Amino acid sequence: LTTVNNTVAAGSPAAVGMVNMMGGSPTNVWNDSINMGGTNNGIPVGFTMNINDGSLNNTMNTTDGTFNNNMVNFQAQQQQQPQTNDMNQPAKRVHRVENFSSSQINNTVDTHMPLLQLNNPNGAILRSYYELSTNDVLNLPPIPTDEEYCASLNVSYNLLPKYDKSALQAARFAELALGALANNQVPLALELSNSSVMCLRNCVSTEETSGMVSLFNVARAYLLHGIFRSFRGDMARYFKYRRVCMTHIMQMNNESGVETLLAAISFHDAWAYLMHNAAEDSLPDIDESLPRLNTSTDGGSTYLSMIATDPINQMWMQGSPRVFLNNEATPISRSLDALACAIRTCCDQANCQFEDNAKEAEREVPGILSLSHGNGNGYGGQQFPGVSPTTSAVLANENELCSRNMVLSAKSLLDENSGMSNGTIKKHGLYMVSSIMSAFLENGEMEESQEGPGGGGNSKIGGFTDGQIKNLLVGCETIIQHPLLLHCPGPIYHMASNAAILLCHLLNGIHAKCGAAGTGGISPSSSNSKVEGILFDEVLDTFMATRKALIIHRKSLPVKLRCHGIPRPSGVGPFKKVNNNPEAPFIDLGDTLMCLCRGCQNFVLMGCSPCVAAERSMKAATAQATHQDRQQSEEKSGYDEFDRELGEVDDLSLDDDALLDVLSRIVQN
């Protein structure tokens, strides 16, 4: 393509000059000057054209409509130049990393720039989706408007450094991208995410900034873009952008509000911790491109740099909850970090339980684990990690950092924040997490006194206490009322799926006690029959609505990010075969398509023997491996089920690669 700059001066409005030049090197820049003295019966008089390409000066003069051209040298040079453009080939975008300081912004940025305006209705809708999904949990501070930002610096917008302008735009585009993804506008979300990347590239090309506010916005943009990539199943880029975000955090010198970023990272890391079964060896290797952060050697180490450079925090947050222990942090940030610590502890406990079950299954059926994929060190060939830094920190301060106390502290902090805001703003996502975690942990404490969810004492219904049932119903009803919470960062979607599984256990327990298929069971005149009947109907309605919301969200996810595929109640509908066995469960959890996360499998396998648990876990691993093999073959053949409606999106990934390549050079140097 040729860039043409034309300057036209005409003696009359009828005289119009237009130059259209094609061919030559794609890097040629032409400066053309056309001067027209006037017209004679529509024919230009005194027409002069000067063409300067850096090596040629050519003049064309005409007085009677004919041209005397001195273009021999120009034509000769044009014939000698290789023709690099093939009009029959599709156009492809080329990223020149070495020319990274280009002042031109990608066309995608220009196209979607109106969405950043506060009075743009479409942009306002996307921001609302972002606030109701991602930021309902993360609680990041609002991005200042251009007027607010300029007022804080006492400068006009035109005098703002390029870094500051690009930082504001990158953060805003990242928010809109997550909002579009929550609204199921995947192509638009990809374009907005790419616009954020292009703005971040402008930030990389210059180091001039007005202060820490811009640095905070850039760190926010990297984190949100990394979260976006993780929602697409690209965990390698998530960990890369997370590390870049941490490099910016360690430069902020304990600025106020930075703890919100750390708490957000901690909570989303808890999801990655769950997805990878707390095994750091299974994470992508990014140290070669982005080396681990080192502690400052100039004596300027700060609280933030200590967290960012701690070896245990290089891939995901581990150890004690630093933000929670910081009394100067906001209540929401402290609550978020406390819940993240509790989730990590539960994942470690699930690993320990599965390891014990694996050893017991091996004793009962020698060689059963060798049937799995791998070396037999765990179900599905997945190794069991040793004692994690989080478990070590909890054991050293068990009275304060145990999961149960962490959840109680998180609830207290949420109530404190609600009192500070006079109840005008309620964080539905965090209240849902704390309610469901309370039900999970109470059930875990009771497992020692009962064989499974079907057993129970006088104070239990279907094997669950009143407090558990209340917390489960509150959590699931929150999902029904606010389904956008399933798009939140962190393990909220997985927690909602496991809460639905516990409702299945509750329904099965009540059904087994009252009699299956209307046969046997307790007498209708018994004292608890009416109460249990009302509870059964309420729980069933909640379960079916929650299951529907989970299925809709599950279909929108890549295969490797999907949690349980929850079955329907058995024998419901005219085409379902009714099982006359009175001991048959109301919902057969044996038909569940289990998640590969051990922490999630633990809920489905409640009450199962170690051998059955091992067999079903291996079955889930085999099914997952089949899905992954099919997905890899589709990617090799150029077909991706998840991107079937998006067309070719390789160019968007190229922008990510270009940005990460330059960031890698900066960090390494």
N, C-alpha and C positions, 0 to 999 in steps of 0.2 A: 504494500500500500504506500501511496505517496502523500505526504503532507504538503498542502499547497497554501501559501499565504498570498492573497491577491490584494493589490491596492489599485483602485480604479478611480480616475477623475475624468468626468465627461463634461463636454460643453453644453449638452442639452439632455433632458431626461430620457430622450429616445435612445441615446447611445448607451448601450449596456455591454460590458465586457465580461466574458465568461471563459475560463481556461479549464480544459479537461485534459489532463495528461495521464497516461498509463504506461507501464513498462518501466524498465530500469531497475536499479537496486532498490529493495524495500526500505533502505535507510536514507535515501536521498531526501533532502529538504529543499524545496524550490521557493525562491522569492521572486515574484513576478510583479512588474510594474507596467500598467497600461495607461497611456495618456491619449485622450481623444480630443482633438481640437474642435470637432463639430461634425456635422453630417451634411451631405449633399445628395438630396433625393434618396435618403436612407443609406447612402454609402459613406463610411467613415472617411474623413479627410484628415491628413496629418496623423495617421495611426502609427504609434510607436510602441513596440513591445521589447522589453529588456528581460532576458532570461539569464539568471545567474545560478549555476549549480556548484559554484566554488572553483570551477576551472574553465568555464565558457562564458563569453559575452557575445550574445547574438542580437542583431537588430533587424527588425522588419519594418520597412517604410512603404507606404502606399498613398497615392493621391488620386488614383482613378479606379480604385476597386481591385487592382492587381497587386500582388505582393512580390517584392524583390527580396528573396530570402537568402541569408548568408548562414546556411544550416549544414554545410557539408561536414564540418568537424563534429557537430552535434550528432548527425545521423551515423557517422562512422563510429563514434564512441558507443552509441546505442546498439549497433550491430555487434560490436566486440563484447559487450556485457552479456554474461550468461542470463538466460531467462529462468529465474528462480520460481516464478509463479506458474502453477499449473491450474488453469481454471476448471479443469475437470475433476480435480481432487478436492475433497471436503476440507474446509478451513479448520485448522487446529490452533489452539492457543499455545503460545510459546512463553515460558517463564525464564527470564534471564536474571538469575540470582545475582550475578556480578553487577548488573545495572539496577541494583535494588533501590536506589534513591530516586526513582522516577517520580516526578511530581504529578503525573496523571493518575487519577483514581479509576479503578475498574468500572466498567459500564454498569455492573450489578449495583454498585454503591450509588451511582447517579440515579438509577432506575428506582431504587427503594428509599432514596433520601427523603421524599415527602412523608414517609411513614414515621419519621422521627419527629415531625412537627406535632405539638401538643393538640392542635386543632384538627388534626387529621383523624376522621372517624375510624378508618381501618386500622391505623396505628394504635388508637385508643383501645380497640377491641383486642388486639394482640397483647398489649400491655396488661389488660384485665385478665386474660388467660394466664399470663406469666405470674401475676400476683396471686391468682387463685390456685395455682399449682405449685410452681417452684418456690416462689418467695413466701408462700404461706408457711413453709417449713424453715427455709434458710433465714428469712427475716433480714436480708441485706438492706442497708440504708438506701433511700431513693437516690437516683442519679440527679445531680443538680441541673437545672435548666441552664441554657446559655446565659440568660440574664443574671441568674443567681451566681453562676460561676464567675462571670466578669465583675459583678459587684463585690464578690469576696476578694478579688485581686485588684479592684479599682482600675480596671483597664477596659478598653473597648474590645469588641469581639474581633475586629480586624487586626488588632495588635497581639492577639493570643498566639503563642507559638504553635507551630504545626503539630507538635507532640500532644499538646493539650486538646486541640480540636479533634485529632484522630482518636485520642483516648476516650473522649466523651462519646464519639460516634461508635467506636468499637463496643463499648459497654452497652449502649442502647440497642445496637443490632443484635448482640448476644441475647439480650432479654427478649427481643421480638422473635428471635429464632426459636427459643424455648416455648414462647407463647403460641407460635404457629404449629409447633410439634404437638402441643397439648390440644390444639384445635383440629388435629389430624390433617393439616395442610402441609404434607411432607415436602413436596417440591418447593413451595415458598419458604419453608423452614431451612432447606438446604441453601437456597439463594441468600437468605438473610445471614445464615451462618458464614457463608463465603464472603459476604460484605464485611462482617466483623473481622474476618481474617485479613482482608485487604486493608482495612483501617489499622490493624495491628502491624501490618508490614510497613505502613507509613511511620508508626511509632518506632519501629526498629531502625528505620533509615535516619532518624535524627535523635540526638540525645538532649536537646534543649527542652526543658520543662519548667513550669512555674512553681512546682512544689509537690508535696506529698499527696495532694488530692488527685492529681493526674496519675501518680504512681498507683494509688489505690484503685482507680478506675481501670487501669491496664491490668492489674492483678485480678480484679473482678472479671474482666472480659476473658482472660485466659482460663479462669476457673469455670465460668459458665460455658465457654466453648468446649472445654474438656468434658463437662457433664453432658453437653449435647452429643459429643462424639461417643461417650459411653452408652447413651441411650440407643445409639445406632449399632452397638455391639463392638465398637472399635476401642478396646481397652488399652491397647498400646498407646494410642494418641492421648487417651485420658491421662495416663500416668506421665506422659511427656509434658502435657500442658499443666498438669498439677505441679510438676517439679519447677517449671518456669514460673508459675504463680508463687511458689515458695521462695524463689530467688528474689522476687519483688517484695514479698512480705518481710524478709530479713533486712531489707534496706529502709524500712519505715520507722525505725527507732521508737517503737512503742507508741505510735500514733493512735489516737482514740478511734475506735471502730474497727481496728484490724482484727480484734478477737472474733468479730462476726465472720470474717473469712476463714479463720482457723477452725471455728466451730462448724462451719459449712463443709469444709474439707473433711473434718473428722466424721461427720455424719454420713457423707457420701462414701468415704473410705470404709465405713462399717458395711455398706452394701457390697463393695468389692471384696472385703474380708469374708463375707458370707458366700459370695459367688465362687470364690477360689478356695473355700474350705480352710481358710486361715493358713494356707500353705504358700509361703512367700516364694518358694522354689518354682511354683507354677506360674508366676507372673512373667510378663514379657521383659526381656533384657533391654533396658534403655540406657544403661550406664555408659555404653560406648559413644552414643550420640550426645547424651546429656549427663556428664559425670555427676556423681553425688556431691552434695554441698559440703563444704569443709568449714569448720569453726574458724572464726576470725582470729588471726594471729597478732593483730595490732592492739590488743587490749580493749577493743571497742565492742565486745560481745554484749548483746542485750537479751532481754527476755524472749523477744521474738526470734532472734538469731539462734538462741539455744534450742528452741523448738524446731526451727527449720533445719538446723544442721545436726540434730540428734540422729545418730545412725539408725535407731529403731523407727524413725519417722520418714525415712527416705522414700519408701514406696507407699506406705499407708500409716496412719496414726496408730501408735501402740503405747503400751505402758499406762501410767496414771493419766486421768483426764486433766490436762494442764489448764484449759480454759475454765472448767468447772471449779478448780481449786483457786482460781483468781477471783477474789471477792470484788475487784474493781470492774470486772466484765459485766455486761448487761445480763439480766435474768434469763432472757431467751437464749442467749449464746451459752450460758452456763448449763441451762436445761438441755440444749441440743447436744452438748459434749457429754453430759451425764448419760443420756440415752444411748449415745454412740458407744460409750464404755460398757454399758450393760449389754448391748447387742454383741459386742466382741466377746465378752465373758460367756454369754450363752453359746456362741459358736464354739468356743474352746471346750465348754462342757459337753456339747454335742459330739465333738471329735473324740473326747475321752470315752463317752458312752459307746460310740460306734467301735472304738478300738477294743473295749471290753467285750462287746457283743461278737466282734470278729474272732477274738481269742476263744470265747466260749463256743462259738459255732465250729471252729476248727477242732476243738476237743470232742464235740459231739459227732461231727461228720468230718473226719480227716480228709483234707484235700479239697474241701468245698470252695475255699478262697482261690485255689489255683485255677478254678474254672473261669475266673473273672479275667478281664483284659488287663494284662500287665504282669507284674511280678508277685502278685498276691500279698502285697503289703497293706492292702485295704480294699474296700468294696470297689469294684470297677477298676482296680489297679491304681487307685489313688492312695498316695502315702499319707500316713497320719503324722502331722507335725508334732514336735516335742512341746515342752512347756513354753508358752509364748510370753513376751514381756508384759502383756496385759494380765495374764494369770499370775505372774510373779508379783506384780504390783498389787493385785487384789489380795493375794494370800498374805502379803506383808502388812496390809491395812484392811483386813477383812471386815471389821466392824463398820468402816466408813465406805469402802468401795465395793462391797458385794452388790450383786445385781439388784436385789430387792431394795436396798437402801438407796441405790442410785436412782431407781424409778420413783421412789417416794420423794427424794430430794428434787427430782425434775418436776414432779407434780406441784410441790411447794413453790418452786421458782415460777412456774406458770401461773399459779394463783397470785403470786406477788406481782408479776407483770400485769395481770388482769386488773389488780387493784390500782396499780400505777396509772393505767390507761382508762380507769373508771368504767371498765367493761365494754368500751366502745369497739375494741379490736380483740377478737378471739382467734387464736391460732388453732384452727380445727385439726390440722394435721398433727401437731404435737400432742394435743389432748387425746387424739385417737391412738397415737403410738403409746402414750403412757397408759391408757386404759387397756389396750391389748397386751402390753408387756406385763401389766399387773396380773391379768388372767393367765398368761403363760407361766409366770414365776410361781404363782400360787399353786398351779397344777403340778409344777416340778417339785415343790416342797411336799405335796401330798403323795407323790408316787411311791415314797418309801413306805407308806402305810396302806397302800392298796395295790392290787395286781395290775389294774388297768382302769380305763374310764368306765367300764361296765360295772365294776365293784362299787361299794359305797357303804356309808353308814347312815345313821338316822338324819344327819344334817345335810345329806347330799341328795340331789335329784339327777338320776342318770350318771352318777359318778362325779358330779360337779357341785361345788358349793354355790350358795346364793350370790356371793361376791363375784365369783368367776363368771357366772351366767350374766350378771348385770354388766360387767366390764366387756364381755364378748358382744353382747347386744348393743351396747353403746358404741363400741368400735365399728361394728359392721353397719349400724345405722348411720354413722358418720360417713362411711363410704357411699352408702345409698344416697344420702342427701348431697354429698360433695364428691362426685366421681372423679373430678379433676385431680383429687389428691393422689390417685393412682399414677399420675405423671410426675409426682414429686421426686426429687433426688432421694437417695438413701433407700433402705429396704422396706419402704411402706407397702409397695405392691406385694412383696413376699409375705409381709406380716398379715396383710388382709387375707391372702390366700390361706395361710395357716390358721387364721381365726375362723374362716369358713370350714376348714377341716375339723376344727374342734366343735363347731356346731353340728357337723355330721356325727361325731362321737356322741354328743349330747342327745341328738335325735335317736340314734341307735340305742342309747341307754334307756331312754323313756319308752321307746317302742318295745324293747326286750322286757321291760318291767310290766308294762300294761298288756302285753300279749300281741303277737304278730298276726297280721291279716285278720284281725277281729276274732281270733280263736283263743281260748284260754285267757290268761291274764287275770288281773284283779277285778273284783266286782265293781260295777258302776256306782254302788252305794258306799264304797270305801271313802274314808275321809279325805284322802289326797287325790282321788281320781279326777275330780273336777279341776282342781288346781293344775295338775299335771297335764290334763287335756288342753286347758287354756294355754299353758306354757308351750306345749308341743305345737299348737297352731301358730303361736307367735314366733317361735324359733324357726318353724318351717317357712313362714312367709319371709322372715329376715334372711334365711339361708338362700332361698331361691332368688331373691332380688340381688343379694350380694354376689351369688354365683353368676348371674347374668352380666353384671357390671364387670366382673373379673374376666369372663369369657371375651367380652368385647375388647377389653384392653389387651388381653393375651394375644389375640389375633393380630394386633398391630405391632407386636414385638418380634425381633429376630428370634429364631428357634432357640439359640443358646441362652437367651435371657428370660425365657418363659418359665413360670413357676408351675404348680400342679394343674393338670387338667382334671377338674373335679367332676365326678359322675353324678347323674341324676338319681333320685330315689327309685328303688327297684319296683317294678310292677305298676308304675304309674302310666296311665294312658291305655286306650283300647287295643293297641298293637304290641303291648308289652306282655311278655309271658309272666304270669303270676306264679311265684314260688310258694307252694303250700306248706313248705317247711316252717313250722312255727319258730324255729331258732334262726332263721335267715335274717340278716340285718336289714334294716329299713333302707340304708344306703350302703352298697357294697364298695368299701374303700379299696378292695382288691382290684377294682377297675380303674383306679386313679393312675393317670400319667404323671409319675412322680418327677419332681424337680431334682436336679443332681446335687443340690446343696444338702449337706448332711443335716444342717440345722433345720431345714424344711422337711426332709425325709423323716426326721424324728417324730413329727406330729402325725404323719400317716401311719407309721409303724408302731404307734402306742399299743402296748399289750401284746405285741407279736413276740414269738419266741426268737432267739438269736438266729436259728437256722432259716426261719421264714423271712426274717429281716434281711439276712444276707442274700437270700435268693431273690427277693424283690428288689433289693438295691442293685444287684448285678443286672437284673432285667431292665431297670431304668437306665443303667449305664450303657447297656447294649443298644437300647432304643435311641439314646442320645447320640451314640457313636454313629448309628445309621443315618440319623438326621444330618450330622456334621459331614459325613462322607458325601451325602447327596448334595449338600450345600456347596462343598468344595468342587464337586464335579460340575455343578451349575455355574460356579464362578469361572472355572476353566473354559467352559463352553460359551461364556459371555452372557449367561442368563442367571439372574439373581431373583429369586421369588420375592424377596422383600422390596426390591427395586423395580419390579415388573412394570409399574406405572410411571416410572420416573425418567425413562429413556437413558441416555448416556450421561452419567454424572462424574466421569473420570476427571474432567477438568476441575471440578470443585476439590477433589482430593489433591490435585496437583498444586493448588494454592496452599493447602495445608503443608504439603511436603516442602514447598519453597520456603515458607515461614519457619518451619522446624529446622530446615537446613541452616538458615542464617542464625537462628537462636542457638543451634548447636555450636557454630563457630564462635559466637560471642561467649558462651559459657565456658568453652574449652580454653579460650584465650584469657 
